[in-house]
Amino acid sequence: MKIAKNLTLSLLLFFSAVCWSQNKTADSLVAVLQMAKNDIDKAKTLNLIADAYKSSDPKLMLQYANRALELSTKINFKLAEGTARLNLGNANIIVGNYPLALQNFSKAQSIFEMELTSASENNTEIKNGLARAYGSIGIVFSEQSSYGKSLQYQIKALKIYEETKNLEKCARLYNNIGIIYKAQGLDFKALSYFVKCLKIQEKIKDETVGITTTNIGNVYLNQKNYAKALEYYTKAQQLFVQHPNSRGLGELYNNLGLYYKLNNNQSEALKTFDKAIVAFTSIDDKFGISDTYFYIGEIYLEQSKLDESLIAINKSLSLAKELGILEQVQNAEKRLSEIYEKKNNVSESLKHFKLYSIAKDSVTSAENIRSSVRAEMNFEFDKKEALQKEEQEKRELVYSETSKRHQQQIVFIILFILLAFGILFLIYNRLQLKKTLTLQKELAEYEQKALHLQMNPHFVFNCLGSISSFIVQNGTDSAIKYLSKFSKLMRLTLEYSKETLIPIDKEIESLQNYLELEQLRFNNKFDFSISKGKDIEDDMALPPLLLQPFVENAIIHGLIPKNEKGTIAISFSTEKENLICTIEDNGIGFDKSKEIKESLVSVHKSMALDITRKRLEMMEATTSRKANVEIIALKNDKGDILGTKVVLNLPIQYIK
């Protein structure tokens, strides 16, 4: 429920008015319409009126948008036609008709793309219209939980706004992308986009900066970084004083209340939830009030204040029923059943448990319907995209054939002259192709060997042994946690083995999962950190499973033999056209480790490092750019060993 509300909030932020001054009401625009001198002005004004009704009357919004569409189509005014399609899409989102909204946004996209192709000069207005279409399509997909497609279109919109230097819109999109990543549980990426949004908002003094600051606090709260969470919640309170926003303030108080609850400060949590109710009540936000009463009921239930909990949960349930929030009805009925059970009122407990079961079935049914609609909507959208792509290719083919006829004589002469060069080039190209295919085949073989070595039976055996030990010594919870991380690592390893390149963030996720697994295995024998430079772009990539052998070597042969607790630091940065990956530990050092391993090291480990070096050689050969690894012994001024540093120098590559 919290995710859905955040996505709705992002929707409202994205569709903020940009085409007219805020003091113009719909009524004043209707007066302007009556004075319009020509059809172009009428079409523009009809669109403005439609947008003005967005927050108050979606039916009138649909009415004026359809009038704008009819008039702009009649006079062939494409810019107004595309804007009318956007307004129709917005209106259908408000009334919950997502398939029709997506249909209108897609038509707006086609109109703006065609206009941009045929525009004689760089037209910012057309680009902004196209960006709005992309962003709107992204929001429809996010509301339907199709996060992959949503991100695809949000990023398309972001690139246009970055090109036109529209900072306000860039901030909105950074916020929306952050919310999508948070909904997927990718807190690391969500936080980076929220921070980007916050920096722009602070620069342009955006009034919604308090909402973004709250979002950052929520990420830190989810990560259990309570000090940082409180820091940003406190900052958000100050910002809402400067830029009042009752809904945003209510959400802040709800999240701050959860912070106090998690820190066992229940009295402060209750005071904060009371403030949330005041904020939500001031704008009659029943959604927020329902959430808050549920949180209050939870605290009273934990305190065994059953009567107070019963009152709060019933208030939450009443509002949830009024608003038709099935998930909240389900949660409230379940809590009521638990409360009556604690009060030894069996009949009431059973009654509410049955109501909980009914609500649960309703939620499942609604989700099935939602999934069916989503699947149908995605199918129709993909089908339409394929048809548009086919039509575009046909247009390009026709244009190409026309151009060829005009240049036929010139091409004939040039072709005759270059024929000999073409034959030589063909021979050379065939040789190069054969060489490239050979290199690619060898690279694939080494990648597969590296995969098999990485998930070797010895490692799997140790993990399973650790799980068995956890069950005996620590109980099933620790074993289940260990097994969950181990299964996730195996899944990620198998997923990445199919790809030639993976994003750096995916590599970080895999390394973090592996390091957490080894921490559990060796009873927190070491700490670790992973960082990346600000210049690392989202689509930068590297071959999968490249760093893990070096990380494993640092742990097994550097940190584990050490008596004290060790540390390992992994970082990613860029230098000119190269990606620099650094693995640094404060273990016993390369030379000492080598001495210990002389009689013990397995063939597997030495093969893993040799194969990784061979992969780097293959990469260097295929990209014609530097790719190597350097192992450095870290020493102090007296020559004492401080640890080992491994530096991989790779060519920068991007996901296509």
Secondary structure, 3 states (H helix, E strand, C coil): CHHHHHHHHHHHHHCCCCCCCCCCCHHHHHHHHHCCCCHHHHHHHHHHHHHHCCCCCHHHHHHHHHHHHHHHHHCCCHHHHHHHHHHHHHHHHHCCCHHHHHHHHHHHHHHHHHHHHHCCCCCHHHHHHHHHHHHHHHHHHHHCCCHHHHHHHHHHHHHHHHHCCCHHHHHHHHHHHHHHHHHCCCHHHHHHHHHHHHHHHHHHCCCCHHHHHHHHHHHHHHCCCHHHHHHHHHHHHHHHHHCCCHHHHHHHHHHHHHHHHHCCCHHHHHHHHHHHHHHHHCCCCHHHHHHHHHHHHHHHHHCCCHHHHHHHHHHHHHHHHHHCCHHHHHHHHHHHHHHHHHCCCHHHHHHHHHHHHHHHHHHHHHHHHHHHHHHHHHHHHHHHHHHHHHHHHHHHHHHHHHHHHHCHHHHHHHHHHHHHHHHHHHHHHHHHHHHHHHHHHHHHHHHHHHHHHHCCHHHHHHHHHHHHHHHHHCCHHHHHHHHHHHHHHHHHHHHHCCCCCEEHHHHHHHHHHHHHHHHHHCCCCEEEEEEECCCCCCCEEECCCCCHHHHHHHHHHHHCCCCCCEEEEEEEEEECCEEEEEEEECCCCHHHHHHHHCCCCCHHHHHHHHHHHHHHHHHHHHHCCCCEEEEEEEECCCCCEEEEEEEEEEECEECC
